[in-house]
Amino acid sequence: MYNSIYPNYVQSYIGINNRQISRKKDEEKNSQSSQSAEENVQDSNKNMQRSIPSKRGVFPNGEQTAIDYTKRKININQVLTDFKNTANAIGAPDDIKSEVFSYLGLIENQSQKENPNPQIIQSNLKNASQILDEYITNTLKKPSKVVENWVDALFLQQIDYKSHVIAQKEPEIQKFGEVEQVEVVPSAVNSQEIITQEEPQKDNNFYVPTDSRLRSMFIQAKKYAAIDRNEQALYSFEKVLDYAEEIGDSQTAAIVHYEQGRLYDGFNSIDDALYNYDRAIKQTSDNNIKARAHLSMGKIYDDFVKFQPAVEHYCAAVSFAGEADNLKLQTKALADLTQVHTDRYDKNNAFMFMDMANTIADETGSRKLIGITYTKSAKCCEKLNEKARALELYGKASGEFNTVQDYENLAKNYKSAADIMLGFGNKAKAKKLLSKAYIALQECNNNELKQEVVARITAL
C-alpha cells in the first residue's frame, strides 16, 4: 500500500509514456530557481492528479526521494529526509522551514535513543505537517491537508522509529588532506605538458560517412544540431537516413538514429528518443554505438526511477564498451550503476560498482576522468553515511584536479570535504579546507562559488 502514498504533491514524475516529462537541464534549473513559491506549490498540487506508477519519487528539483518504496519497513531517517526535501521542493520560506526543521530535530533526537517513543515522533511529524499545510493553504488561498494526509497514511505502514544513521567520529587515520598533501599548482606550469601525459581514449564521438554526398548531408545535420536548430537538424537527419538506406549504409543509418535519439532526448520526447536509441542498437555492429545508446536509455529509465530497466541498460553499456575497449564509457556506465544502487541504499552493490568504476577510471590514464569518477564515488559514500571513505575519495580526486589545473572542481571538492569536517565538529579543519578552496578559486571565474566560500569562511 505504501507504494502510492508518499507526498506526491512534490512529484515531477508523470509516467513513462508521457512524451513531455521534464528531465531537468542546467538552464531549466536556473529558471526554476526564480520561480515564485506560489508557482512551486501550484505546479506540485497539479501533479497530485497524475498517475504515478513508480515506487519511488522525484522532487521538482530533480532529487530522488529518500524512501525506497520496495521495502516493507521504512526507517524514520528516510522519512525525515523526504520531509526536509518536501519543504525545499515547495519553496517554503526560511521562517517556515526553520519551524518545521525544529520539529524534525526533536524527532531526530528521539530516534537516536535506544528505545524511541513512537508517540512523540508521530506527534512532532503531525505538527510539522500542519505547518507545511498551512503554508500551502495560505499560498493557494484554499484549504490543504495534503502533507498531513501523507503523514496519516505513513502511520499505517511499518516504521522503524530507531534511526539507522549513527553519529560518526572524525576519522583519526585517514583525514582529508593529511594522507596526501595537495597544493595548488602555480599557473606558470605548462598545461600542454600535462595534456600530453594523458592517454588518448578510443571514443568514436564523431562519425563521418565514406560516401561523399552522404558525408556532406551528415555534417550539415550535425551543424544544425550543434547550434540548437533542432527542427532543421531532425529534418536533415531524416534526409540522411533516407539516403543511407537507399545506398545500403547501415552504419550511417545507425549513427543517425543515435543522433536523432539525442535530439528527442534533449527536448523530452521520450518515446521517440527510446525508439531511435533502440533502432541504433539493432542496426549497427559497432559496439561503441551500442554502448552509447544503452547508456542513454539507462539514463532515461533512471530519470523515471525505473530501476530494473535502468540497470539492464547500464550493464549492457558496460559490456559493449568493454568489447569496444572503451574504458571511458565503461567508467561512466559503472559510475551510473553506483549511483542507482546508492539511491536504493544498497551498499553492497553500490560499493562493488564503485570500486569497479574507480579501477577502470585509473586504467584510462585520464586524470580529469579519474577526478570526476572519484568525486562521484565520494558523493555516493556521503549518501551512504561512509564519511571517512568519502573524505579519502575527495582527497584523491583533488589530487587529480590539481594536476590538470581544474581549479573549479578542486575548489568544489575542498568545499564538500569541509562540509564533512563540520559534521564531525572540526571547525578548524573545515576552515582550512575552505581556505584552500578560496585559493583554488582565484584561478577560475566562478564568482558565485567564490562568494559562497568566503561567506562560509567568515561564518566559522
Helices and strands as residue ranges (DSSP letters): G 2-4, G 8-10, H 26-33, H 37-46, G 47-49, E 73-75, H 76-89, H 94-111, H 118-140, H 146-155, E 158-160, H 191-196, H 212-226, H 230-246, H 250-266, H 270-283, H 287-303, H 307-323, H 327-342, H 347-364, H 367-383, H 387-403, H 407-423, H 427-441, H 447-459
